[in-house]
Amino acid sequence: MPPRQPIPRKEPRPHTVSIFDNLLFSLSTTLPILIWLIAGLLLRRTKRISDDFIADGNYLVFTWCLPTLLFLNIARAPLTEVWQGDLITYAVLFTLGSIVLLWFLTPQLTRDITSRGVFIQGAFRGNMGIVGLAMVVNAFGASAIPLASLYLAVLTFLYNMASVVVLQLGQGQGVAPLRMLSQMARNPLMIGVVAGVAWSLSGLPMPDLADNTLQGLADLTLPIALLCIGASLRWRSLKGNRLLVLWATLFKLVLLPALAALGGVWLGFRGEQLGILYLMMAAPTAAASFVMARAMTQWGNLAAEIIVITTLFSLFSTTLGLFVLRLTGLI
């Protein structure tokens, strides 16, 4: 009787990520943002949050919490190891190119050219410090914070300068470089960034008492900011300017993030790099754009409407974009 042949063992099938897994990954990144926004909206509707709370919360976030968060994330990071000049240089050049493109397209979209600066700012200036950073953390964890913070630092500087320029030029005014630099020097976000870079380069250790105290303040950034954004949403403000709001939303949430991601893929960005690039570019319009638009132009309502619509629809557009990037194995 011939010897019995052993039954060949089946090799384990390689693990494959299903479409459902990719969808869960995308939703786990964007749904927490939606939950915080809805919580803020409900608290405002039930009069648990007042206009005074929103004003004070925004002041606390933009003057103390967010600058502290930026300072800590940069101060703790060895800049020579975290710095990725190719990614940040590409983001800067892409943003500048987007602004130039929008400048020449705007006359085709509106008869009142004085709205040009507000429209352009709403189409390119993303809420990276709140929504963008939150989505990066949700998608890639705390390990992505140092690179995302450096990206945020450089692009925040660019956004502030570019916004002043386009708003002034859009109103037919000249640009005052000294005044612009003075405003930048007093910007709390830039103070936090510069202080973080200086501390990191100094090589000094962060004392535990200071680290724990500042971390507590930094941890307040996302919850308070997202609650205030949700509580600030006003359906009744969505009046007029529909065409410009539609085009600004399309550029901010779809066209510019998609083009940025395609260019990044062509340059070889993958994984965390590509994810940070896409999520920061896909963030909705920054709330600070309304403050500047109201102070420098008569188009404050247009700025507010762009913020509301992009904030609401970014959750869907970003989920779809992440899903596609994840499904194709690019992140």
N, C-alpha and C positions, 0 to 999 in steps of 0.2 A: 504494500500500500504506500503510495507516494506520500512524502511528508506534506503536512497541511501548510498551505501558503498563508502567511500572515495577511490579515486584511489591511490594505493600505489606509493609513491615517489621512483624514481630510485636513488639508491645510486651512487654518482659520482664514476666513474672508477678511480682506483688508477693511478697516473701518471707513465707512463713507458717511459724509455729513449730508443728511437729507434736506430737502427743501424746507421741511417743517422745522428742523434745527436752525437753519439760516433765518427763517422768519422769527423764531423765538429770540435769536440773538439780536435781530433788528428791533423787535418790540421791546426787549429788555433794556435797550439803550434809550428809546424815545418815550416809552410809556411812563416811567417815573416823572419825566418832565411834565407830561400831560396831567398826571395826577396832582402834582403840586399846583399847576395852573388852575385846574378845576377847583381845588381846595380854596385857593385865593378868591376865585369867582364866587363860590358858594358862601364863603365867609363875608364877602362884601354884600351879596344879595340879602343875607340874613342879618346884616348890620352888626356883625361881630368885628368887622374891620372898617374903620372910618377913613375918610380922606386924609385926616391928620396922621393916622398910622401909616398910610401909604407914603405920604411925603416924608415922614420921619424915617421910615424903613429905607426908602431910596437914598436919603441922605446918609444913613448909617452904612449902607452897602457901598456906595460909590466913594465915600470919604474915608471910611475906616476898614470895613470888612474885606472888600475886594483888593485894595492896596496891600493889606496885611497878607492876604492869601498869595498874591503875586510875590511879595517880598520873601515869604517863607519858602515857597517852591523854588525860587531862583537862588536864594541864599544857601539852601541845603544841597543844591546840585553842583557838582564839579563841572563848570562851564566848558572846559576843554574836552570833556568826555561827552557831554550832552549836546553841545552845539552841533547842528547839522546844517552847514551853510548852503548846501545845494537845495534843500527843501525850502528854507526861509527865503533864499534869493529868488527861487522860482515863484513863491507866493507873492513877494513884493513886486516882481516884474509883471506877473499876471494881473495883480490888482491895479497897477498903473495903466496897463493896457486896457483893462476893463473900463476904467474911468474915461480914458480918451475915446474909446468906442461909444460909450454912453453919451459923451458930450456931443458927438456929431450926430447921434441918432435922435436925441431929444427934440430938435426942431421938427422932426417928422411926426412926433407924437402929440404935440401940444401947440396951440396957437399963441398962448401966453408964455413967452420965453422966460419971464421972470421966475417961473416955477422950475426952471432947468436944474438949478443947484440942489433944491430939495429932492427932486426926483432922483438925481444921480446919487446923492448921499443915501437915500433910502434903498437904492438898488445894489449898492456895493458894501455899505457899512454894516457888518454883521455883529450880532450880540455874542461875541466870542467869550467874553469874560464870564457870562452867566450861563446861557444855554449851550454855547459851543463847548466850554470847559466841562460842563456837567455831562454832556453826551460822550465826550472823550473818556471821562472817568468811568461812566457806565459801560462803555464798549471795551476798554483796554485796561481798566484798573488804575491803581495809584502809580504804577510804574511809568505810565505815560505822562504824568503831571509835569515833570521837569521840562521835557521837550515841548509840551503843549504850552507851558508858561513862557518859555523863551519865544516861541512862535507868537503867542499873544502879546508879549512885550513889544516886539518889533512891529507887528502889524497895528497895534494900538497907536503907536507913535505915528505910523503912516496914515492911519485912518483920521486921526485928529488934524494933522496938517492938511491932508487932501480935502477934508470936509470944509475947513475954513476957506481954502482956495476956491472950491467950486461954488460955495454959497456966496462969496463975495463977487466972483466973476459972474455968477448967474444974475446978480442984481446990478450988473454993470459997474461995479466998484473995483478999484485997484486992490492989490494985495500988499499988506503992510508986514514985511518979514519980522521986524523987531517986535511988533505987537503980537504976532503969532507965536514967536519964540517965548515971549513973556507969559502968554496963556499956557503954553506947554509946560513951562517951568513950574507953574502953580497947579498943574493937574495932579490930583492925588494918585492916579494910576501910574503916571510917569515917575512920581516921587518914589512909589513903592518899587517900581522896576529898577530905577537907578540905585536905590539903597540895597536891593537884593543883589545886583551885580557887584557892587562895591564890597559887600560882605563876603560873597562867594570868592572873589579874587583875593581878599585879604587872608583867607585860609584860617580865620579865627573860628573856634568852636562856638556853637550857640549854647549859652547857659540854659540848663534845664528849666529854671524858673521862667526865663523869658520865652523859651520855646513852648512850654505848656500854656502859658498865658496867651501868647499870640495865636497859638493853634486854636484855642477856644474861640477867639474872635474870628479867625478865618473860617471856622466850621459853620458860622452863622450865615455866610455869604449866600450859598445856593438856596437854602430854605426861605430866608427872608426875601431875597430877590425874586424868586419864582412866585411866592405868595403875592408880592406887590404887583408883579406883572399881571397875574391872573385877576387880581382885584381891580386893576386899572382898565380892563377890557370893557369897552362901552359900545354896544351895538348902535346906539343912536348917533355915534360920531361918524358912522359910515355913510356919509352923504356927499354927493358931488365927487368930482375928481376920479370917477370910476375907471376911466380909461388909463390914466396915469398909474393909479393904484394897481390895476390889473397887470400892466407892463412891468412895473417895479417888482411885483410879486413873482412874475414869470422869470425875470432876470435873476432876482435874488435867490430863489429857491430851486430853479430848474436849470436855466441856461448857463449861468456862471459856474455853479458847482460842477455841472456835468463837463463843461469844457476844461475846468481846472483839473478834474480827475482824469480825463482823457489825456491831457498834456502830461500829468504826473505819471500815468501808466507808460506813456511813450518814452519818458525820461528814465524809467526803471524803478519808480517808487512802488513799494509793495508793503503789505502788512500794516504795522503801526504808523509808518510814515504816511502812506496813502490815506489811511483812516483819519489821521489828524487833519491832513490837508482837506479832505472832503467834508468832514464834520464842521471844521471852522468856516469853510467857505459856504456851507449850507445853512449856517445859523441864521435865524431871522434878523430883521433890521434892529439895530441897537436902539434902546430907549433914549440914549443920550442924543440921538439925532433929532428928536423932537425939541429938546431944550435948545440946541443950537439953531434949529430952523425957526423956532418962535422968537428967539432973541435977535436974529439977523435978517429975517424976511417976514413977509405977511402970509406965508404958506404953512403956518403951524398945523392947521387942520389936515393938510395933505400928508405931512410927516406922521401925524398920529394915526391916520387911516392905514398908511403903509405898515406901521409897526403892528397894529392890531391884526391885519390880514396875514402878514408874513408869520407872525407868532403862531396863529392858529393853524395855518396850512403847512408850516415847516415840519410839524410832527408826522404828517402823512408823507410829504415828499422825502424827508430824511429817512424814514423807515423803508420806503421803496428803494432809495439810492443805496442804503446799507445792504438791503436784501440782494440787490444786483451785484454789488461788489463782493459780497460774501459767497453768493452762488457761483460766481465765476472764479473763485479762489484767489482773488486779488488782495483780500485782507483776511 
